[in-house]
Amino acid sequence: MIPIRTKEVARVRHCQRAGFETVVSVPIRLHDRLMGEIDLFFHAQIELSDAERSLLDALAMQLAGAMRTCA
């Protein structure tokens, strides 16, 4: 999770202007190969539970498998 603040890198300032306070980045991996990432933007500061993190990781793994099948 990355809190969005004005003193942060310029590339996230537009996110703050749009009203987002937190971004969660979930890597899309198949085995050891990084295929991309899923970025989830929230209008509030959030803390993910272990169960929520596990769910996002499982969804990203399923997406990686689907991406491999389509390629």
N, CA, C and O atoms as a Tripos MOL2 file, in Angstrom:
@<TRIPOS>MOLECULE
protein
  284   283    71     0     0
PROTEIN
NO_CHARGES

@<TRIPOS>ATOM
      1 N           0.8320   -1.1660    0.0000 N.3       1 MET1
      2 CA          0.0000    0.0000    0.0000 C.3       1 MET1
      3 C           0.8790    1.2330    0.0000 C.2       1 MET1
      4 O           1.8960    1.2950    0.6910 O.2       1 MET1
      5 N           0.4710    2.2000   -0.7790 N.am      2 ILE2
      6 CA          1.2300    3.4330   -0.8960 C.3       2 ILE2
      7 C           0.3050    4.5970   -0.5630 C.2       2 ILE2
      8 O          -0.6580    4.8380   -1.2910 O.2       2 ILE2
      9 N           0.5730    5.3260    0.5240 N.am      3 PRO3
     10 CA         -0.2470    6.5080    0.7870 C.3       3 PRO3
     11 C           0.0950    7.5920   -0.2360 C.2       3 PRO3
     12 O           1.2640    7.7720   -0.5790 O.2       3 PRO3
     13 N          -0.8930    8.2970   -0.7110 N.am      4 ILE4
     14 CA         -0.6770    9.3460   -1.7060 C.3       4 ILE4
     15 C          -0.6100   10.6770   -0.9680 C.2       4 ILE4
     16 O          -1.5690   11.0800   -0.3100 O.2       4 ILE4
     17 N           0.5180   11.3490   -1.0820 N.am      5 ARG5
     18 CA          0.7180   12.6390   -0.4270 C.3       5 ARG5
     19 C           1.3340   13.6230   -1.4260 C.2       5 ARG5
     20 O           1.9810   13.2060   -2.3870 O.2       5 ARG5
     21 N           1.1410   14.9000   -1.2070 N.am      6 THR6
     22 CA          1.6640   15.9060   -2.1410 C.3       6 THR6
     23 C           3.1780   15.9470   -2.1590 C.2       6 THR6
     24 O           3.7580   16.2980   -3.1860 O.2       6 THR6
     25 N           3.8500   15.6010   -1.0590 N.am      7 LYS7
     26 CA          5.3090   15.6390   -1.0500 C.3       7 LYS7
     27 C           5.9280   14.4330   -1.7460 C.2       7 LYS7
     28 O           7.1490   14.3560   -1.8880 O.2       7 LYS7
     29 N           5.1020   13.5020   -2.1760 N.am      8 GLU8
     30 CA          5.5910   12.3050   -2.8620 C.3       8 GLU8
     31 C           6.0320   12.6590   -4.2920 C.2       8 GLU8
     32 O           5.9860   13.8160   -4.7090 O.2       8 GLU8
     33 N           6.4450   11.6580   -4.9980 N.am      9 VAL9
     34 CA          6.8970   11.8000   -6.3760 C.3       9 VAL9
     35 C           5.8060   12.4570   -7.2300 C.2       9 VAL9
     36 O           4.6180   12.2070   -7.0260 O.2       9 VAL9
     37 N           6.2090   13.2850   -8.1720 N.am     10 ALA10
     38 CA          5.2660   14.0490   -8.9940 C.3      10 ALA10
     39 C           4.2520   13.1720   -9.7160 C.2      10 ALA10
     40 O           3.1370   13.6260   -9.9700 O.2      10 ALA10
     41 N           4.5940   11.9430  -10.0520 N.am     11 ARG11
     42 CA          3.6790   11.1020  -10.8230 C.3      11 ARG11
     43 C           2.4230   10.7000  -10.0540 C.2      11 ARG11
     44 O           1.4340   10.3090  -10.6740 O.2      11 ARG11
     45 N           2.4320   10.7830   -8.7170 N.am     12 VAL12
     46 CA          1.2290   10.4530   -7.9540 C.3      12 VAL12
     47 C           0.4390   11.6820   -7.5360 C.2      12 VAL12
     48 O          -0.6400   11.5450   -6.9590 O.2      12 VAL12
     49 N           0.9370   12.8620   -7.8040 N.am     13 ARG13
     50 CA          0.2220   14.0800   -7.4250 C.3      13 ARG13
     51 C          -1.1200   14.1760   -8.1330 C.2      13 ARG13
     52 O          -2.0920   14.6500   -7.5440 O.2      13 ARG13
     53 N          -1.1930   13.7400   -9.3740 N.am     14 HIS14
     54 CA         -2.4720   13.7900  -10.0890 C.3      14 HIS14
     55 C          -3.4990   12.8730   -9.4200 C.2      14 HIS14
     56 O          -4.7000   13.1380   -9.4890 O.2      14 HIS14
     57 N          -3.0390   11.8010   -8.7760 N.am     15 CYS15
     58 CA         -3.9400   10.9130   -8.0450 C.3      15 CYS15
     59 C          -4.5380   11.6350   -6.8450 C.2      15 CYS15
     60 O          -5.7270   11.4960   -6.5550 O.2      15 CYS15
     61 N          -3.7200   12.3960   -6.1590 N.am     16 GLN16
     62 CA         -4.2230   13.1310   -5.0100 C.3      16 GLN16
     63 C          -5.2230   14.1950   -5.4620 C.2      16 GLN16
     64 O          -6.2500   14.3890   -4.8120 O.2      16 GLN16
     65 N          -4.9420   14.8740   -6.5470 N.am     17 ARG17
     66 CA         -5.8820   15.8750   -7.0660 C.3      17 ARG17
     67 C          -7.2060   15.2320   -7.4460 C.2      17 ARG17
     68 O          -8.2480   15.8830   -7.3740 O.2      17 ARG17
     69 N          -7.1870   13.9740   -7.8470 N.am     18 ALA18
     70 CA         -8.4150   13.2570   -8.2040 C.3      18 ALA18
     71 C          -9.1380   12.7310   -6.9660 C.2      18 ALA18
     72 O         -10.2180   12.1520   -7.0880 O.2      18 ALA18
     73 N          -8.5660   12.9210   -5.7800 N.am     19 GLY19
     74 CA         -9.2340   12.5330   -4.5480 C.3      19 GLY19
     75 C          -8.8200   11.1890   -3.9800 C.2      19 GLY19
     76 O          -9.4080   10.7260   -3.0020 O.2      19 GLY19
     77 N          -7.8180   10.5550   -4.5720 N.am     20 PHE20
     78 CA         -7.3700    9.2600   -4.0570 C.3      20 PHE20
     79 C          -6.3860    9.4650   -2.9170 C.2      20 PHE20
     80 O          -5.5550   10.3720   -2.9580 O.2      20 PHE20
     81 N          -6.4860    8.6120   -1.8950 N.am     21 GLU21
     82 CA         -5.5860    8.6990   -0.7480 C.3      21 GLU21
     83 C          -4.6260    7.5220   -0.6560 C.2      21 GLU21
     84 O          -3.5550    7.6420   -0.0600 O.2      21 GLU21
     85 N          -4.9990    6.3800   -1.2430 N.am     22 THR22
     86 CA         -4.1680    5.1820   -1.1370 C.3      22 THR22
     87 C          -4.2070    4.4200   -2.4520 C.2      22 THR22
     88 O          -5.2370    4.3640   -3.1240 O.2      22 THR22
     89 N          -3.0740    3.8350   -2.8070 N.am     23 VAL23
     90 CA         -3.0330    2.9170   -3.9460 C.3      23 VAL23
     91 C          -2.4270    1.6030   -3.4550 C.2      23 VAL23
     92 O          -1.4380    1.5890   -2.7210 O.2      23 VAL23
     93 N          -3.0440    0.5050   -3.8770 N.am     24 VAL24
     94 CA         -2.5360   -0.8330   -3.5670 C.3      24 VAL24
     95 C          -2.0710   -1.4290   -4.8870 C.2      24 VAL24
     96 O          -2.8430   -1.5140   -5.8420 O.2      24 VAL24
     97 N          -0.8190   -1.8370   -4.9400 N.am     25 SER25
     98 CA         -0.2520   -2.4230   -6.1450 C.3      25 SER25
     99 C          -0.0570   -3.9200   -5.9210 C.2      25 SER25
    100 O           0.6130   -4.3350   -4.9760 O.2      25 SER25
    101 N          -0.6530   -4.7250   -6.8050 N.am     26 VAL26
    102 CA         -0.5860   -6.1840   -6.6930 C.3      26 VAL26
    103 C           0.1650   -6.7120   -7.9190 C.2      26 VAL26
    104 O          -0.3120   -6.5500   -9.0420 O.2      26 VAL26
    105 N           1.3250   -7.3360   -7.7260 N.am     27 PRO27
    106 CA          2.0640   -7.8720   -8.8710 C.3      27 PRO27
    107 C           1.3400   -9.0680   -9.4940 C.2      27 PRO27
    108 O           0.7410   -9.8870   -8.7960 O.2      27 PRO27
    109 N           1.4100   -9.1440  -10.8120 N.am     28 ILE28
    110 CA          0.8710  -10.2910  -11.5510 C.3      28 ILE28
    111 C           2.0700  -11.1450  -11.9330 C.2      28 ILE28
    112 O           2.8590  -10.7750  -12.8030 O.2      28 ILE28
    113 N           2.1980  -12.2960  -11.2710 N.am     29 ARG29
    114 CA          3.3570  -13.1670  -11.4940 C.3      29 ARG29
    115 C           2.9090  -14.5490  -11.8800 C.2      29 ARG29
    116 O           1.9060  -15.0620  -11.3840 O.2      29 ARG29
    117 N           3.6660  -15.1440  -12.7720 N.am     30 LEU30
    118 CA          3.4820  -16.5500  -13.0990 C.3      30 LEU30
    119 C           4.8210  -17.2130  -12.8450 C.2      30 LEU30
    120 O           5.7890  -16.9730  -13.5670 O.2      30 LEU30
    121 N           4.8760  -18.0350  -11.8310 N.am     31 HIS31
    122 CA          6.1250  -18.6180  -11.3380 C.3      31 HIS31
    123 C           7.0290  -17.4600  -10.9040 C.2      31 HIS31
    124 O           6.6500  -16.7040  -10.0100 O.2      31 HIS31
    125 N           8.1900  -17.2980  -11.4980 N.am     32 ASP32
    126 CA          9.0820  -16.1940  -11.1290 C.3      32 ASP32
    127 C           9.0220  -15.0480  -12.1350 C.2      32 ASP32
    128 O           9.7940  -14.0950  -12.0300 O.2      32 ASP32
    129 N           8.1310  -15.1270  -13.0900 N.am     33 ARG33
    130 CA          8.0560  -14.1180  -14.1540 C.3      33 ARG33
    131 C           7.0230  -13.0430  -13.8010 C.2      33 ARG33
    132 O           5.8500  -13.3460  -13.5840 O.2      33 ARG33
    133 N           7.4690  -11.7900  -13.7470 N.am     34 LEU34
    134 CA          6.5760  -10.6660  -13.5030 C.3      34 LEU34
    135 C           5.9270  -10.2710  -14.8270 C.2      34 LEU34
    136 O           6.6150   -9.9240  -15.7870 O.2      34 LEU34
    137 N           4.5980  -10.3270  -14.8670 N.am     35 MET35
    138 CA          3.8680  -10.0610  -16.1120 C.3      35 MET35
    139 C           3.1940   -8.6900  -16.1100 C.2      35 MET35
    140 O           2.7520   -8.2160  -17.1560 O.2      35 MET35
    141 N           3.1140   -8.0530  -14.9500 N.am     36 GLY36
    142 CA          2.4710   -6.7520  -14.8420 C.3      36 GLY36
    143 C           2.0420   -6.5060  -13.4140 C.2      36 GLY36
    144 O           2.5440   -7.1350  -12.4830 O.2      36 GLY36
    145 N           1.0950   -5.5710  -13.2460 N.am     37 GLU37
    146 CA          0.5730   -5.2930  -11.9170 C.3      37 GLU37
    147 C          -0.8470   -4.7620  -12.0110 C.2      37 GLU37
    148 O          -1.2650   -4.2060  -13.0260 O.2      37 GLU37
    149 N          -1.5660   -4.9500  -10.9280 N.am     38 ILE38
    150 CA         -2.9110   -4.4050  -10.7840 C.3      38 ILE38
    151 C          -2.8030   -3.2860   -9.7620 C.2      38 ILE38
    152 O          -2.2890   -3.5010   -8.6640 O.2      38 ILE38
    153 N          -3.2800   -2.0930  -10.1050 N.am     39 ASP39
    154 CA         -3.2710   -0.9690   -9.1710 C.3      39 ASP39
    155 C          -4.6990   -0.6470   -8.7810 C.2      39 ASP39
    156 O          -5.5480   -0.4010   -9.6370 O.2      39 ASP39
    157 N          -4.9590   -0.6510   -7.4760 N.am     40 LEU40
    158 CA         -6.2740   -0.3440   -6.9300 C.3      40 LEU40
    159 C          -6.1860    0.9820   -6.1960 C.2      40 LEU40
    160 O          -5.3890    1.1270   -5.2700 O.2      40 LEU40
    161 N          -6.9990    1.9540   -6.6000 N.am     41 PHE41
    162 CA         -6.9780    3.2860   -6.0120 C.3      41 PHE41
    163 C          -8.1720    3.4590   -5.0890 C.2      41 PHE41
    164 O          -9.2930    3.0910   -5.4420 O.2      41 PHE41
    165 N          -7.9330    4.0220   -3.8980 N.am     42 PHE42
    166 CA         -8.9740    4.2060   -2.8970 C.3      42 PHE42
    167 C          -9.0820    5.6790   -2.5210 C.2      42 PHE42
    168 O          -8.0780    6.3880   -2.4430 O.2      42 PHE42
    169 N         -10.3060    6.1260   -2.2910 N.am     43 HIS43
    170 CA        -10.5520    7.5010   -1.8650 C.3      43 HIS43
    171 C         -10.3880    7.6700   -0.3630 C.2      43 HIS43
    172 O         -10.6800    8.7460    0.1580 O.2      43 HIS43
    173 N          -9.9360    6.6610    0.3450 N.am     44 ALA44
    174 CA         -9.7230    6.7070    1.7890 C.3      44 ALA44
    175 C          -8.4240    5.9720    2.1100 C.2      44 ALA44
    176 O          -7.9210    5.1960    1.2980 O.2      44 ALA44
    177 N          -7.8950    6.2240    3.2920 N.am     45 GLN45
    178 CA         -6.7390    5.4590    3.7350 C.3      45 GLN45
    179 C          -7.2460    4.1040    4.2020 C.2      45 GLN45
    180 O          -8.1890    4.0210    4.9880 O.2      45 GLN45
    181 N          -6.6220    3.0600    3.7190 N.am     46 ILE46
    182 CA         -7.0820    1.7060    4.0320 C.3      46 ILE46
    183 C          -5.9170    0.8550    4.5270 C.2      46 ILE46
    184 O          -4.7510    1.1540    4.2720 O.2      46 ILE46
    185 N          -6.2570   -0.1870    5.2230 N.am     47 GLU47
    186 CA         -5.3140   -1.2360    5.6160 C.3      47 GLU47
    187 C          -5.9490   -2.5570    5.2090 C.2      47 GLU47
    188 O          -7.0610   -2.8720    5.6320 O.2      47 GLU47
    189 N          -5.2520   -3.3220    4.3950 N.am     48 LEU48
    190 CA         -5.7730   -4.6200    3.9720 C.3      48 LEU48
    191 C          -5.4940   -5.6670    5.0390 C.2      48 LEU48
    192 O          -4.4240   -5.6800    5.6480 O.2      48 LEU48
    193 N          -6.4540   -6.5330    5.2570 N.am     49 SER49
    194 CA         -6.2450   -7.6650    6.1670 C.3      49 SER49
    195 C          -5.4210   -8.7340    5.4370 C.2      49 SER49
    196 O          -5.2450   -8.6710    4.2210 O.2      49 SER49
    197 N          -4.9300   -9.6940    6.1820 N.am     50 ASP50
    198 CA         -4.1840  -10.8020    5.5720 C.3      50 ASP50
    199 C          -5.0740  -11.5600    4.5870 C.2      50 ASP50
    200 O          -4.6100  -11.9850    3.5290 O.2      50 ASP50
    201 N          -6.3550  -11.7300    4.9360 N.am     51 ALA51
    202 CA         -7.2870  -12.4370    4.0520 C.3      51 ALA51
    203 C          -7.4950  -11.6640    2.7530 C.2      51 ALA51
    204 O          -7.5660  -12.2660    1.6820 O.2      51 ALA51
    205 N          -7.5930  -10.3400    2.8360 N.am     52 GLU52
    206 CA         -7.7640   -9.5270    1.6300 C.3      52 GLU52
    207 C          -6.5180   -9.5720    0.7570 C.2      52 GLU52
    208 O          -6.6170   -9.6360   -0.4690 O.2      52 GLU52
    209 N          -5.3550   -9.5380    1.3780 N.am     53 ARG53
    210 CA         -4.1020   -9.6510    0.6090 C.3      53 ARG53
    211 C          -4.0180  -11.0070   -0.0980 C.2      53 ARG53
    212 O          -3.6290  -11.0840   -1.2640 O.2      53 ARG53
    213 N          -4.3800  -12.0590    0.6070 N.am     54 SER54
    214 CA         -4.3550  -13.3990    0.0200 C.3      54 SER54
    215 C          -5.3190  -13.4980   -1.1580 C.2      54 SER54
    216 O          -4.9970  -14.0970   -2.1840 O.2      54 SER54
    217 N          -6.5040  -12.9060   -1.0040 N.am     55 LEU55
    218 CA         -7.4850  -12.9130   -2.0870 C.3      55 LEU55
    219 C          -6.9580  -12.1710   -3.3080 C.2      55 LEU55
    220 O          -7.0800  -12.6680   -4.4280 O.2      55 LEU55
    221 N          -6.3760  -10.9940   -3.1140 N.am     56 LEU56
    222 CA         -5.8230  -10.2360   -4.2400 C.3      56 LEU56
    223 C          -4.6870  -10.9930   -4.9190 C.2      56 LEU56
    224 O          -4.5880  -10.9940   -6.1460 O.2      56 LEU56
    225 N          -3.8270  -11.6390   -4.1260 N.am     57 ASP57
    226 CA         -2.7370  -12.4370   -4.7010 C.3      57 ASP57
    227 C          -3.2870  -13.6090   -5.5220 C.2      57 ASP57
    228 O          -2.7770  -13.9120   -6.6010 O.2      57 ASP57
    229 N          -4.3310  -14.2650   -5.0030 N.am     58 ALA58
    230 CA         -4.9390  -15.3890   -5.7280 C.3      58 ALA58
    231 C          -5.5780  -14.9210   -7.0320 C.2      58 ALA58
    232 O          -5.4570  -15.5920   -8.0570 O.2      58 ALA58
    233 N          -6.2570  -13.7730   -7.0000 N.am     59 LEU59
    234 CA         -6.8610  -13.2350   -8.2210 C.3      59 LEU59
    235 C          -5.7940  -12.8610   -9.2460 C.2      59 LEU59
    236 O          -5.9650  -13.0940  -10.4420 O.2      59 LEU59
    237 N          -4.6970  -12.2820   -8.7720 N.am     60 ALA60
    238 CA         -3.5990  -11.9190   -9.6750 C.3      60 ALA60
    239 C          -2.9670  -13.1670  -10.2880 C.2      60 ALA60
    240 O          -2.5800  -13.1530  -11.4560 O.2      60 ALA60
    241 N          -2.8610  -14.2390   -9.5160 N.am     61 MET61
    242 CA         -2.3120  -15.4940  -10.0350 C.3      61 MET61
    243 C          -3.2300  -16.0860  -11.1080 C.2      61 MET61
    244 O          -2.7490  -16.6010  -12.1160 O.2      61 MET61
    245 N          -4.5380  -16.0150  -10.8990 N.am     62 GLN62
    246 CA         -5.4820  -16.4890  -11.8980 C.3      62 GLN62
    247 C          -5.3850  -15.6590  -13.1750 C.2      62 GLN62
    248 O          -5.4330  -16.1990  -14.2800 O.2      62 GLN62
    249 N          -5.2490  -14.3460  -13.0150 N.am     63 LEU63
    250 CA         -5.0880  -13.4690  -14.1680 C.3      63 LEU63
    251 C          -3.8130  -13.8030  -14.9370 C.2      63 LEU63
    252 O          -3.8160  -13.8090  -16.1680 O.2      63 LEU63
    253 N          -2.7390  -14.0780  -14.2330 N.am     64 ALA64
    254 CA         -1.4600  -14.4440  -14.8830 C.3      64 ALA64
    255 C          -1.6330  -15.7130  -15.7100 C.2      64 ALA64
    256 O          -1.1330  -15.8020  -16.8320 O.2      64 ALA64
    257 N          -2.3360  -16.6870  -15.1590 N.am     65 GLY65
    258 CA         -2.5870  -17.9180  -15.9100 C.3      65 GLY65
    259 C          -3.4170  -17.6610  -17.1640 C.2      65 GLY65
    260 O          -3.1480  -18.2370  -18.2180 O.2      65 GLY65
    261 N          -4.4130  -16.8090  -17.0520 N.am     66 ALA66
    262 CA         -5.2420  -16.4710  -18.2190 C.3      66 ALA66
    263 C          -4.4340  -15.7100  -19.2540 C.2      66 ALA66
    264 O          -4.6010  -15.9290  -20.4540 O.2      66 ALA66
    265 N          -3.5610  -14.8180  -18.8040 N.am     67 MET67
    266 CA         -2.7160  -14.0600  -19.7380 C.3      67 MET67
    267 C          -1.7710  -14.9900  -20.4890 C.2      67 MET67
    268 O          -1.5200  -14.7990  -21.6790 O.2      67 MET67
    269 N          -1.2510  -15.9920  -19.7970 N.am     68 ARG68
    270 CA         -0.3360  -16.9540  -20.4420 C.3      68 ARG68
    271 C          -1.0980  -17.7480  -21.5110 C.2      68 ARG68
    272 O          -0.5650  -18.0080  -22.5900 O.2      68 ARG68
    273 N          -2.3340  -18.1300  -21.2100 N.am     69 THR69
    274 CA         -3.1340  -18.9120  -22.1410 C.3      69 THR69
    275 C          -3.4460  -18.1250  -23.4110 C.2      69 THR69
    276 O          -3.4760  -18.6920  -24.5030 O.2      69 THR69
    277 N          -3.6760  -16.8290  -23.2720 N.am     70 CYS70
    278 CA         -4.0230  -15.9730  -24.4130 C.3      70 CYS70
    279 C          -2.8260  -15.6070  -25.2610 C.2      70 CYS70
    280 O          -2.9850  -15.2370  -26.4250 O.2      70 CYS70
    281 N          -1.6280  -15.7000  -24.7050 N.am     71 ALA71
    282 CA         -0.4340  -15.2430  -25.4230 C.3      71 ALA71
    283 C           0.0260  -16.2190  -26.4540 C.2      71 ALA71
    284 O           1.0190  -15.9710  -27.1380 O.2      71 ALA71
@<TRIPOS>BOND
     1     1     2 1
     2     2     3 1
     3     3     4 2
     4     3     5 am
     5     5     6 1
     6     6     7 1
     7     7     8 2
     8     7     9 am
     9     9    10 1
    10    10    11 1
    11    11    12 2
    12    11    13 am
    13    13    14 1
    14    14    15 1
    15    15    16 2
    16    15    17 am
    17    17    18 1
    18    18    19 1
    19    19    20 2
    20    19    21 am
    21    21    22 1
    22    22    23 1
    23    23    24 2
    24    23    25 am
    25    25    26 1
    26    26    27 1
    27    27    28 2
    28    27    29 am
    29    29    30 1
    30    30    31 1
    31    31    32 2
    32    31    33 am
    33    33    34 1
    34    34    35 1
    35    35    36 2
    36    35    37 am
    37    37    38 1
    38    38    39 1
    39    39    40 2
    40    39    41 am
    41    41    42 1
    42    42    43 1
    43    43    44 2
    44    43    45 am
    45    45    46 1
    46    46    47 1
    47    47    48 2
    48    47    49 am
    49    49    50 1
    50    50    51 1
    51    51    52 2
    52    51    53 am
    53    53    54 1
    54    54    55 1
    55    55    56 2
    56    55    57 am
    57    57    58 1
    58    58    59 1
    59    59    60 2
    60    59    61 am
    61    61    62 1
    62    62    63 1
    63    63    64 2
    64    63    65 am
    65    65    66 1
    66    66    67 1
    67    67    68 2
    68    67    69 am
    69    69    70 1
    70    70    71 1
    71    71    72 2
    72    71    73 am
    73    73    74 1
    74    74    75 1
    75    75    76 2
    76    75    77 am
    77    77    78 1
    78    78    79 1
    79    79    80 2
    80    79    81 am
    81    81    82 1
    82    82    83 1
    83    83    84 2
    84    83    85 am
    85    85    86 1
    86    86    87 1
    87    87    88 2
    88    87    89 am
    89    89    90 1
    90    90    91 1
    91    91    92 2
    92    91    93 am
    93    93    94 1
    94    94    95 1
    95    95    96 2
    96    95    97 am
    97    97    98 1
    98    98    99 1
    99    99   100 2
   100    99   101 am
   101   101   102 1
   102   102   103 1
   103   103   104 2
   104   103   105 am
   105   105   106 1
   106   106   107 1
   107   107   108 2
   108   107   109 am
   109   109   110 1
   110   110   111 1
   111   111   112 2
   112   111   113 am
   113   113   114 1
   114   114   115 1
   115   115   116 2
   116   115   117 am
   117   117   118 1
   118   118   119 1
   119   119   120 2
   120   119   121 am
   121   121   122 1
   122   122   123 1
   123   123   124 2
   124   123   125 am
   125   125   126 1
   126   126   127 1
   127   127   128 2
   128   127   129 am
   129   129   130 1
   130   130   131 1
   131   131   132 2
   132   131   133 am
   133   133   134 1
   134   134   135 1
   135   135   136 2
   136   135   137 am
   137   137   138 1
   138   138   139 1
   139   139   140 2
   140   139   141 am
   141   141   142 1
   142   142   143 1
   143   143   144 2
   144   143   145 am
   145   145   146 1
   146   146   147 1
   147   147   148 2
   148   147   149 am
   149   149   150 1
   150   150   151 1
   151   151   152 2
   152   151   153 am
   153   153   154 1
   154   154   155 1
   155   155   156 2
   156   155   157 am
   157   157   158 1
   158   158   159 1
   159   159   160 2
   160   159   161 am
   161   161   162 1
   162   162   163 1
   163   163   164 2
   164   163   165 am
   165   165   166 1
   166   166   167 1
   167   167   168 2
   168   167   169 am
   169   169   170 1
   170   170   171 1
   171   171   172 2
   172   171   173 am
   173   173   174 1
   174   174   175 1
   175   175   176 2
   176   175   177 am
   177   177   178 1
   178   178   179 1
   179   179   180 2
   180   179   181 am
   181   181   182 1
   182   182   183 1
   183   183   184 2
   184   183   185 am
   185   185   186 1
   186   186   187 1
   187   187   188 2
   188   187   189 am
   189   189   190 1
   190   190   191 1
   191   191   192 2
   192   191   193 am
   193   193   194 1
   194   194   195 1
   195   195   196 2
   196   195   197 am
   197   197   198 1
   198   198   199 1
   199   199   200 2
   200   199   201 am
   201   201   202 1
   202   202   203 1
   203   203   204 2
   204   203   205 am
   205   205   206 1
   206   206   207 1
   207   207   208 2
   208   207   209 am
   209   209   210 1
   210   210   211 1
   211   211   212 2
   212   211   213 am
   213   213   214 1
   214   214   215 1
   215   215   216 2
   216   215   217 am
   217   217   218 1
   218   218   219 1
   219   219   220 2
   220   219   221 am
   221   221   222 1
   222   222   223 1
   223   223   224 2
   224   223   225 am
   225   225   226 1
   226   226   227 1
   227   227   228 2
   228   227   229 am
   229   229   230 1
   230   230   231 1
   231   231   232 2
   232   231   233 am
   233   233   234 1
   234   234   235 1
   235   235   236 2
   236   235   237 am
   237   237   238 1
   238   238   239 1
   239   239   240 2
   240   239   241 am
   241   241   242 1
   242   242   243 1
   243   243   244 2
   244   243   245 am
   245   245   246 1
   246   246   247 1
   247   247   248 2
   248   247   249 am
   249   249   250 1
   250   250   251 1
   251   251   252 2
   252   251   253 am
   253   253   254 1
   254   254   255 1
   255   255   256 2
   256   255   257 am
   257   257   258 1
   258   258   259 1
   259   259   260 2
   260   259   261 am
   261   261   262 1
   262   262   263 1
   263   263   264 2
   264   263   265 am
   265   265   266 1
   266   266   267 1
   267   267   268 2
   268   267   269 am
   269   269   270 1
   270   270   271 1
   271   271   272 2
   272   271   273 am
   273   273   274 1
   274   274   275 1
   275   275   276 2
   276   275   277 am
   277   277   278 1
   278   278   279 1
   279   279   280 2
   280   279   281 am
   281   281   282 1
   282   282   283 1
   283   283   284 2
@<TRIPOS>SUBSTRUCTURE
     1 MET1         2 RESIDUE 1 A MET
     2 ILE2         6 RESIDUE 1 A ILE
     3 PRO3        10 RESIDUE 1 A PRO
     4 ILE4        14 RESIDUE 1 A ILE
     5 ARG5        18 RESIDUE 1 A ARG
     6 THR6        22 RESIDUE 1 A THR
     7 LYS7        26 RESIDUE 1 A LYS
     8 GLU8        30 RESIDUE 1 A GLU
     9 VAL9        34 RESIDUE 1 A VAL
    10 ALA10       38 RESIDUE 1 A ALA
    11 ARG11       42 RESIDUE 1 A ARG
    12 VAL12       46 RESIDUE 1 A VAL
    13 ARG13       50 RESIDUE 1 A ARG
    14 HIS14       54 RESIDUE 1 A HIS
    15 CYS15       58 RESIDUE 1 A CYS
    16 GLN16       62 RESIDUE 1 A GLN
    17 ARG17       66 RESIDUE 1 A ARG
    18 ALA18       70 RESIDUE 1 A ALA
    19 GLY19       74 RESIDUE 1 A GLY
    20 PHE20       78 RESIDUE 1 A PHE
    21 GLU21       82 RESIDUE 1 A GLU
    22 THR22       86 RESIDUE 1 A THR
    23 VAL23       90 RESIDUE 1 A VAL
    24 VAL24       94 RESIDUE 1 A VAL
    25 SER25       98 RESIDUE 1 A SER
    26 VAL26      102 RESIDUE 1 A VAL
    27 PRO27      106 RESIDUE 1 A PRO
    28 ILE28      110 RESIDUE 1 A ILE
    29 ARG29      114 RESIDUE 1 A ARG
    30 LEU30      118 RESIDUE 1 A LEU
    31 HIS31      122 RESIDUE 1 A HIS
    32 ASP32      126 RESIDUE 1 A ASP
    33 ARG33      130 RESIDUE 1 A ARG
    34 LEU34      134 RESIDUE 1 A LEU
    35 MET35      138 RESIDUE 1 A MET
    36 GLY36      142 RESIDUE 1 A GLY
    37 GLU37      146 RESIDUE 1 A GLU
    38 ILE38      150 RESIDUE 1 A ILE
    39 ASP39      154 RESIDUE 1 A ASP
    40 LEU40      158 RESIDUE 1 A LEU
    41 PHE41      162 RESIDUE 1 A PHE
    42 PHE42      166 RESIDUE 1 A PHE
    43 HIS43      170 RESIDUE 1 A HIS
    44 ALA44      174 RESIDUE 1 A ALA
    45 GLN45      178 RESIDUE 1 A GLN
    46 ILE46      182 RESIDUE 1 A ILE
    47 GLU47      186 RESIDUE 1 A GLU
    48 LEU48      190 RESIDUE 1 A LEU
    49 SER49      194 RESIDUE 1 A SER
    50 ASP50      198 RESIDUE 1 A ASP
    51 ALA51      202 RESIDUE 1 A ALA
    52 GLU52      206 RESIDUE 1 A GLU
    53 ARG53      210 RESIDUE 1 A ARG
    54 SER54      214 RESIDUE 1 A SER
    55 LEU55      218 RESIDUE 1 A LEU
    56 LEU56      222 RESIDUE 1 A LEU
    57 ASP57      226 RESIDUE 1 A ASP
    58 ALA58      230 RESIDUE 1 A ALA
    59 LEU59      234 RESIDUE 1 A LEU
    60 ALA60      238 RESIDUE 1 A ALA
    61 MET61      242 RESIDUE 1 A MET
    62 GLN62      246 RESIDUE 1 A GLN
    63 LEU63      250 RESIDUE 1 A LEU
    64 ALA64      254 RESIDUE 1 A ALA
    65 GLY65      258 RESIDUE 1 A GLY
    66 ALA66      262 RESIDUE 1 A ALA
    67 MET67      266 RESIDUE 1 A MET
    68 ARG68      270 RESIDUE 1 A ARG
    69 THR69      274 RESIDUE 1 A THR
    70 CYS70      278 RESIDUE 1 A CYS
    71 ALA71      282 RESIDUE 1 A ALA
